[in-house]
Amino acid sequence: MPDPIELRSDNAAGAAPELLAALAAAGQGSALAYGGDDDTAALQEAVREVFEHPDAQAFPVVSGTAANAVALSALCPPWGSIVCHETAHIYVNEAGAASMFGGGAVIRGLPGDDFKLHPTDVERHLDGVNWGDPHHSQPSVISLTCPSDMGTVYSPGEVSALTSVARGRGMRAHLDGARLANAVVANACNPADLTHGAGIEVFSLGAIKNGAVSTDAIVSFDPAVNDSITYRLKRAGHVASKMRFQSAQLVAYLTDGLWLRLAGRSNEAMAALAEGLREREVDLLAPVDANMAFARVGDDVADRLEDDGLLFYRMGGGVIRLVTSFQTTLADVGEVLRRVDSALTR
């Protein structure tokens, strides 16, 4: 079998060398536990600078699920509901973690073209709510996934339009940023433009898929929410005693635009791969805005691609998911397309 090429997930990629170096450096000497260390203090300065907000605060955690669930629990009361797209990770893939940490808060998945929420659909849903009726969960948070779980990206303007709808109903705004760096690069915008500048109050940073080792983070711009998150994280078992190993990675990640360069590599690789698939008239199910594509190739072709060493997820019905990472090179893309040619003609 030819050498395998990893396209299953950016979670399957290795760690960025710069973050491994930061991790090793954090192991020298000793430091105060539970976030009382210099690296965690430096992380706070880094998020304030990168996201251009004086009240930004970062809370390291071990997973994106933890980041989303604890953040949403701080925004949504137990009698509230969280409104998201019907394909959102918090709704489909996190086993109701936000509901558990939120004391039973309901998650409502809404339809929307290009796998994104749209203001008219959200307004229609909110118009159907029995506001003030204790028999009905009260919409409390809008949660956007950017990029979406199908790889489409919201623009800052689209985010702003949705958060404006939410604010008009007294709701808070959360962003699942599992691939936030890819979205920022795709939009060619400042990180602030896609977060607090567009009305987002709390988001997950998404470092794990982009080169970090077992560390993600919640970032909040609201001091009152920060206090709530502090206690919720401790109760959830997410305050690491040796937090410096998480924080040191995140400082390196955000310093000198490293996180955006890493994401730029994966976006560039996917752009080349998607263009090659289009040239071969492969059906792509959604716009390819960042580093993820869904291709309908048929089960026979998928079998041949697997036999040829391509690693990907099958989604059913002859559809495969392809994800590039910061480790995917343009040479890799060329080899993938060569194997696609072979699979399509055999």
N, C-alpha and C positions, 0 to 999 in steps of 0.2 A: 504493500500500500504506500502511496506517496506520503510525504511528510504532512502531518495535520496542519491545518490553518484554522485558528481560533476565531469563530464568528458567532459563538453562542451568546456571549454576554460580555460587556465591559467588566462585570464582576469577576469573570474568569481570567482577566488579565493579571499580570504581576503588579509589583509595586514600583512606583517611580523612583529612580535612583536617588534623586534629591531628597525624597521623603524618607527613604531608608537611611540616608546619611544623617538626617535630622533626628531620626529615632535612635541611631547609635550614639549620637552626641548627647542626647538626653540621658543616656545611661551612665554618664560620667559623674561621679560624686553623689551627693544626696540632695534632696529638696523636700520642702514641706509638703505633706500629703493633702489630698482632697481639694486640689486646685489652689492651694496657697503658695504656689511656686512661681518663679519668674517667667517660665514659658506661658503659663496660663494668663498672667498679667499682660504679657506681650501680645497674646492672642486677642485680648480685648482692644488693644490699641490698633491691631491690624484690621479687625473688622470695622472699626470706626473710620479708619482711613479708606479702606477699599470701598465700603458702602456709603461713605460720605454722610455719616449720621452720628451725632455726639452721644446718643443714648444706646447705640447698638451694643448688644452683649451676646457673646457666644457661649454655648453650653455643650461641651463635648459629650458625645454618646457613642455607643458601639455599632449602631445600625441606623439606616434610614427609617425603618419601621419605628424604632424608638423615638427618633427625632420627630416624625410626623405625629405619632400617637400622643406623646407627652405634650407637644406644642398645642395640638388640638384640644387636649383636655384642659389646658389653661385658658383657652379661648371660648369653649363651649360648655354651658351648664348641663347637668345631667338630663334636664327636661328639654334641651335644645336639639337641633338637628344641624348636620353639616351637609351643605349642598356641594356636589362635585359632578364631574362628568361620569357617565355610566361605565366608562373604561378606566377610571382613575385607580391607581394602585391602592389607595387607602380603602377603596370600596371593593375591589376584586381580589387583591393579593395579600392583604395584611391581616387576614383572619379576624376582622373586627377589632383590631387593637385599639383604634381610636374610641370605639364604643366602650371597651373594657376600661381603659384608663380614664375615660370621660364619665364613668359611673352610669353607663347605659345610654349615652347620647346616640341618636339615630343618624345614620348616614344615608342620604338620598342621592341616588345616581340619576342624572338627567341626560337626555340625548343631546347631540349637537354635531353639526357638520364638521368634517376634518378632525373628529375626535376631540373637539374643544367645546367649551361652554360658549354660548352667545347671549348677549343681553336680553334679546326678546324671549328666548326660551327660559331664562332665569326669571324674568318678570312674570311670564305666564305661570310658572310654578308658584312664585310667591303670591300672586293674585289669588291662587286657589287655597291658600292657607287660612285657617280659622285663627287669626291673630288674637291673642288674649284668651283663647279657649284652653283651659287646662287639660282637656281631653286630647289635644293635638300638640305634637312636638313643635316647638317654636324655632324656626330657622334662625341660627345664631352665627354661623360661619360659612363663608364661601371658600372652598379650597380648590386651587388651580394646580394642575400638574404640567410643568413646563421644563423640557419637552413632554408632550403627552406620552402615554404608554404605547402609542402607535407612531411616535417619532415626530409628530407635528409640533410646531413652536408658536406660542403666542408672541405677538409684538408688544412692546410697552403700551402702545395705544389700546390694544385689545384688553390687556390686563387692567388698564386704567378705567376703561368703560365698564368692565365687570365689577371692579371694586366700588365704582361710583353707585351702581345699582345696589350693591350690598350695603353701603353706608346709608343710602336713602331708606333702608329698612332697619337700620340700627344693628347691622351685622358686622362681624370682624372679617378680616381677610388673611388667608394662609396660602403659602405656596409650597408645594412639594417640589423641591429643587434637586431631586435625585441626580439629574444631569444638568444642573443649573449652568455650569460653565459652558456646556455645549450650546445652551440657549442664548447666553450672552454673546458668544462668538457668532452664532447664526444671525443674531440681530445687529451685530457690529455696534453695540451700545455699551454704555457704562453700566457696571453692575447695579448702581443706584437706580438707573432708569427702569430696570425690570423688577425692582423690589420696592423700597419705600417710595421712590419717585412715582410709581404707578399705583400706590395705595396699599401695598402689601405690608402687613404688620409683623408677621412672624413667618420664617421659612426654614426649610432644611437645606443645608449647604451642599450635600451631595458629593463629598470628597472620596468616598470609597470606590465608586465606579470610575474615578479619574486619577487613580494612583495611590491612594492612601491605604494604610493597613489598619483594619478594624477600628476606624474612627470616622464618625460623621459629626455633625453639630447642628443644634438649633441656634438660629440667630433671631433675636427679637429686638424691636425698636421701641418697645413700650415698657417703661420702668415698672409699672404695676404688674404687667404680665411677667416680667423678669422675676419678681418676688415669688409669684405663684409657681413658675417653672422650677425655681431653686428647691422648693420643698417637694414638689411632685417628682423631681428626678431622684431625690434621696429615697423617697418612699418606693420608687420603682426599681431601686438598686442600680441606678445609672450614674452615681457619683463615684468615679474611679479613684481609688486611693492613690495610685501613681498616675494622676491625670497629666503629669508633664509629658508622658510619652504620647498621649493624644494631642495635647496642645502644641508640642514642638513640631509635629507633622503639619498641623493646620497653619502654624505661623509660616513655615517654609512654603506650604501650598499657596498661600495668599501673597507671598512676598515677590515683588518684581514681576507680577503677572504670570507666575509659573502655572497656576491652575488654568489660565486661559490658553497658554501655549500647549499644554497637554491636551485640552479639549479641541484646540485647533487642529492637532494632528488627526484625531479621530474623525472630526467633521470632514477634513480634507480627504481622508481615505474613503469615507462613505460617499462623498460627492462623486469621486471617481468611480466607485463601484456602481452606484446608482446610474450614472451616465452610461457605463458599459452595459448594464442590464437593459436599459431602455434601447440602446442601439441593437440589442439582440431581441428586441420586442418581447421581453419578459414583462408580465403584468405586475406592476407595483400597486399595492392596495391603498396607499396613502401618500401624500406628498412627503418627500424625503428632505426634511429641513435640518437635521442634525446628524446623528451617528447611528441611526436605526432604520432598517427597511424591512417591509413585509412583501414577499414575492410569491406569486402563484405560479409554481413550476410544474405541479402535478406530482403524484406519488412516485411514478417511475423515474422521473428525472431526479427527484429528491433522493431516491435510493442510490442512483448512480453517483450523485454528488457525495453522498456519505461514503460510498465505496472508494471514491477518489480522495478521501481524507478531509473533506470540508466538515467543520464542526458547526452545527447550527441547531436551533430548536424547530421542531415541527409543530405547527399550530392547528393541524387538521385540514381536511379538504384540499390537500396538495399545496398548502401555504407554508412557507418557511420564514423564520425571522432571522435576519442577519444584523449583527451589531459589531461595529468596529471600536477599537480602543486606542489609547495613546501609543500602544505598541504596534498597531497595524501600519505597515509601510505601503507605499505605492507599489513597491515590488510585490508585496503580498497580494495587492489588488490585481495586479497583472496576472499573477498565477491563478488567482480565484477565477478570473474571467477565462483563462485558458481552459480550466477544468469545466467551467460552465459550457463553453463551446463544445467540448468533448461529450458532456452529458446530454446536451440538446440534440446532438447528431447521431448518437449511438442507438 
